[in-house]
Amino acid sequence: MTFQFNFTIEDGLENELTPLGGGVLTLNSSKESSVSEHQKGKHGDKNCTPEHSDLPQDPLWEHKSAGNAAPSQHTDNSLDTANSSSNSEPHEKQPCLRVAKEHAMPKDLKKVLENKVIETLPGLQHNISVVKTILLKENFPGENIVARSFSSHSDLIPGVYEGGLKIWECTFDLLAYFTKAKLKFAGKKVLDLGCGSGLLGILALKGGAKEIHFQDYNSMVIDEVTLPNVVANSTLEDEENDGSEPDVKRYRRSKVAQEIYKCRFFSGEWSEFCKVILSNEKRFEKYDLILTSETIYNTDYYGTLHQTFLRLLDKNGRVLLASKAHYFGVGGGIHLFQKFIEEKNVFETRTIEIIDEGLKRFLIELTFKCPG
Ligand SMILES: C[S@@+](CC[C@H](N)C(=O)[O-])C[C@H]1O[C@@H](n2cnc3c(N)ncnc32)[C@H](O)[C@@H]1O
């Protein structure tokens, strides 16, 4: 039996996880409220919160065990999830923060596309290519998490695999919005957060962004999907060059090849990603734009996501976020997220567009309430 997917299988993904103690992981925060506190409505202060002043500190974020997703409702719009610890007794659960790292740009970019089938996405205003890889079911190692994701028919396994191997619907909503709104990327520093296929960042690259960072939870997604997609959308320097090409054309082509070096790639959990990016650079220049699609399905991650925006977004920057109204399999959704953001009282949210087809989808914008 043959599966067709836009990735290859990585062995030993579980080995990248750092166990951080047993049971539910709570990093002792009095500053960062948990979602359950939020749902109980404990945050009433409507002034600019003191969270801005917490910025330089290492936040003590709450990060709950990944294994607490509600079972899938199996509706058309449900997010099918598998419990990462489904084979363990509750006391044996090992909640994990996936350590973050930067992925070096391969020296030979052409090698990235070896054994990859490239296709152009239909129905888009911009020409965007994506890689596809044909996999044989027999090649799946028994314990491999991707194989588990297949066999459990799940779109993601919270805390283990967060869904970056497929292109999610809201990505296309944001792409369409970029075109419609004639969004200007030129000169901007952009983060494609929870990038998966990386199409949002790729469009920013095509639009002349100054620098584009791609982050995904899973390193395999970066290596096998995001990076190949970025390469597939950049014309490589000596591609099709038989020596007869005019100088001007060759110069233009080499300029395009250089564009790819504006991109950097990171994998790991959001709080870990923040640590890596903030500690690796002497003076971290914050992002003008954070683009993120279908990343608010799990309420357990809202605290870390909020902190990520807080720490990495420029004071005059904005987050463009796309989400479904509700994710039945996991319980998150746009309204819960907006409520969370409102109660934190750091960001202003504005609904940009509502796509009312089946289960509603939303595009929202977040900006700092007090940019100063
Ligand atoms: C459902 S996928 C969406 C992928 C892509 N943005 C799209 O729309 O096609 C959610 C993405 O969010 C990222 N993500 C979710 N929770 C995360 C967490 N706690 N830490 C880091 N990344 C996370 C994963 O990398 C994953 O690719």
PDBQT file of the ligand as one rigid body, heavy atoms in Angstrom, charges set to zero:
ROOT
HETATM    1  C1  LIG A 401      -1.733  22.481  12.686  1.00  0.00    +0.000 C 
HETATM    2  S1  LIG A 401      -0.084  22.822  12.285  1.00  0.00    +0.000 S 
HETATM    3  C2  LIG A 401      -0.240  24.172  11.145  1.00  0.00    +0.000 C 
HETATM    4  C3  LIG A 401       0.904  24.232  10.190  1.00  0.00    +0.000 C 
HETATM    5  C4  LIG A 401       0.890  25.415   9.226  1.00  0.00    +0.000 C 
HETATM    6  N1  LIG A 401       0.954  26.674   9.920  1.00  0.00    +0.000 N 
HETATM    7  C5  LIG A 401      -0.305  25.370   8.321  1.00  0.00    +0.000 C 
HETATM    8  O1  LIG A 401      -1.227  26.185   8.482  1.00  0.00    +0.000 OA
HETATM    9  O2  LIG A 401      -0.332  24.561   7.405  1.00  0.00    +0.000 OA
HETATM   10  C6  LIG A 401       0.382  23.639  13.768  1.00  0.00    +0.000 C 
HETATM   11  C7  LIG A 401       1.841  24.084  13.794  1.00  0.00    +0.000 C 
HETATM   12  O3  LIG A 401       2.087  24.822  14.981  1.00  0.00    +0.000 OA
HETATM   13  C8  LIG A 401       3.312  24.453  15.555  1.00  0.00    +0.000 C 
HETATM   14  N2  LIG A 401       3.101  24.308  17.004  1.00  0.00    +0.000 N 
HETATM   15  C9  LIG A 401       1.953  24.002  17.628  1.00  0.00    +0.000 A 
HETATM   16  N3  LIG A 401       2.125  23.989  18.945  1.00  0.00    +0.000 NA
HETATM   17  C10 LIG A 401       3.426  24.305  19.167  1.00  0.00    +0.000 A 
HETATM   18  C11 LIG A 401       4.216  24.482  20.340  1.00  0.00    +0.000 A 
HETATM   19  N4  LIG A 401       3.704  24.326  21.553  1.00  0.00    +0.000 N 
HETATM   20  N5  LIG A 401       5.504  24.822  20.187  1.00  0.00    +0.000 NA
HETATM   21  C12 LIG A 401       6.034  24.992  18.962  1.00  0.00    +0.000 A 
HETATM   22  N6  LIG A 401       5.347  24.848  17.814  1.00  0.00    +0.000 NA
HETATM   23  C13 LIG A 401       4.050  24.507  17.919  1.00  0.00    +0.000 A 
HETATM   24  C14 LIG A 401       3.744  23.168  14.920  1.00  0.00    +0.000 C 
HETATM   25  O4  LIG A 401       5.017  23.358  14.441  1.00  0.00    +0.000 OA
HETATM   26  C15 LIG A 401       2.789  22.917  13.791  1.00  0.00    +0.000 C 
HETATM   27  O5  LIG A 401       3.431  22.867  12.565  1.00  0.00    +0.000 OA
ENDROOT
TORSDOF 0
